[in-house]
Amino acid sequence: MTAATIQLVARGQRVKEVAAELNSSSTTVQTYLRRIYQKLQVHSQAEAVAKFLR
């Protein structure tokens, strides 16, 4: 789920749009993003997407 989440965010979708796409709540998507930030050791969505795209 986290890989799909970051892929959708990288395409420019907002949290609500990602949640709808994944049939999850916005809170769940925010939790996924927070965990992704921790794993990638970043502090923002832009940094996470930049690292993901490398």
C-alpha positions as CSV (number, residue, x, y, z in Angstrom):
1,M,0.0,0.0,0.0
2,T,2.8,2.4,0.8
3,A,4.3,2.0,-2.7
4,A,1.0,2.8,-4.3
5,T,0.5,5.8,-2.0
6,I,3.8,7.4,-3.0
7,Q,3.3,6.7,-6.6
8,L,-0.1,8.5,-6.6
9,V,1.4,11.4,-4.6
10,A,4.2,11.6,-7.1
11,R,1.6,12.0,-9.9
12,G,0.3,15.0,-8.0
13,Q,-2.8,13.6,-6.4
14,R,-3.9,15.0,-3.0
15,V,-4.5,12.9,0.1
16,K,-8.2,12.8,-0.4
17,E,-7.8,11.6,-4.0
18,V,-5.2,9.0,-3.0
19,A,-7.6,7.8,-0.3
20,A,-10.4,7.4,-2.8
21,E,-8.2,5.6,-5.3
22,L,-7.0,3.1,-2.6
23,N,-10.4,2.8,-0.9
24,S,-9.0,4.0,2.3
25,S,-9.6,7.0,4.6
26,S,-7.6,10.2,4.5
27,T,-6.2,9.4,7.9
28,T,-4.9,6.1,6.7
29,V,-3.2,7.7,3.8
30,Q,-1.6,10.4,6.0
31,T,-0.3,7.6,8.3
32,Y,1.2,5.9,5.2
33,L,2.9,9.1,4.1
34,R,4.2,9.8,7.6
35,R,5.8,6.3,7.7
36,I,7.2,6.8,4.2
37,Y,8.8,10.1,5.3
38,Q,10.4,8.2,8.3
39,K,11.7,5.4,6.1
40,L,13.1,7.8,3.5
41,Q,14.4,10.2,6.2
42,V,12.7,13.2,4.7
43,H,10.4,15.9,6.1
44,S,8.2,16.9,3.3
45,Q,6.2,15.5,0.4
46,A,8.5,17.1,-2.1
47,E,11.5,15.5,-0.6
48,A,9.8,12.1,-0.5
49,V,8.8,12.3,-4.1
50,A,12.3,13.4,-5.2
51,K,13.9,10.4,-3.4
52,F,11.2,8.0,-4.7
53,L,11.9,9.1,-8.3
54,R,15.6,8.5,-8.1
